[in-house]
Amino acid sequence: MDRTARRAWLKDRELVLTPKAGALLDNLVTHPDELLSRERLLEELWGWETASTTRAVDNRIAELRRVLGDDPARPRWIDTVTGQGYRFVAPVEAGA
């Protein structure tokens, strides 16, 4: 990921993401293997204190999975912890 330019790649392919999906991916990658609740993600990315009726995070997670080619049944990138939230499970290395 190039956080300054707000661009991301998977191998040699640039990922085409909506701004919120890009921000969500950035948030997940900067907290690898940390369980992030839906509420925390809503507050940090959308600025909402409570939004229990929205599926905004779930929709952006689905977008990321489509773009990454991630299977929720066998995740390589984003794991769902039912009733709790999401975590980025792939190894993260600092860029040069």
Secondary structure, 3 states (H helix, E strand, C coil): CECCCCECEECCEECCCCHHHHHHHHHHHCCCCCCECHHHHHHHHHCCCCCCCCCHHHHHHHHHHHHHCCECCECCCEEEECCCEEEECCCCCCCC
